[in-house]
Amino acid sequence: MSREFEIAVSSSGSEDKYWDQAFKSYKKIIPVEKMNADIERKYLRNNSMSDGEDFNTYYQEFKNKLVRSEHYKKIRLISFLKNK
């Protein structure tokens, strides 16, 4: 067992808890990674002359559009905490 793994396991409490946490994390991360890869594949198929930088710009705008569609309201954390 590597030293890094030993540290990770000890910070989790046990090896079983470590693997349980890892499973829960990857259960959330993998679908997001697959979605991102699918978005990039579709973009590149429709924009065959573009490069990775073009996709990065497109993807950032895509994410910003999604955030705007949720109508999030920016707040200042300090004033929010004072009002609690």
N, C-alpha and C positions, 0 to 999 in steps of 0.2 A: 504494500500500500504506500503510495507516495505521501510525502509530508504534507502537501497541499490538501490532499484528500482527507488525511487524518485530521487536519485543522477544521475542514469543512464539516466532517462528521462530528467532531467534538463540539463544535458550536451549535449543532442541531440537537445534541443530546444523545442520539444513538444513530447507528447506520440506517435502521428502519425509518426513523424520522427524516433523515437526510434524503433517502430515496423517495419518501412520500412527498416531501417539499419539492424535490426535483420534478416528480411526475406532475404535480399540480402546476408548476411553473411552465413546463413544456406543453401541458395540455392547453394553456392559454397562448403561448408564444407561437407554436407551430401553425395553427390556423391563420394567424396574422401574417406570418412569413409566406405561407402559401397564397394568401390573398394579394400580398404585395407583389409576389412573383407573377401572378396571373395578370394584375394590372399592368405590370411592365411588359409582359409578353404581348398583351393586346395593344398597348401603345406602340411598341416597336413594329408589330405587324402592320398597323395603320400608318406608321410614320417611318418607313424603311430607310429613309435617308438621314434620320436623326441619330444622334449619339447619346451616350449616357448622361451627358450634361443636360441635354434637352429634356430627357425623361425626368431628371431630378427637379428641374423647374416645373414641368408639368405636374409631377407628383406633389410637390409642395403646394402648388395652386389647388390641386385636387383635394388635399387634406384641409386647406384653409376654407374651401367651399363647404366641405362637410361640417366643419366647426361652425361656420356662419349659419348654416341651415339649422343648427341646434339652438340658435338664439342664446348663446351663453352671454352672461353679463360679467364684464370684468369688474372685480372689486379690489379694493386695497385690503390686504390681509390684516393689517393693524386695525383699521377701523372696523372690520368685520369682527375681529376678536374682542374689541372693546364693547361691541353691542351684544355680546353673548351673555 
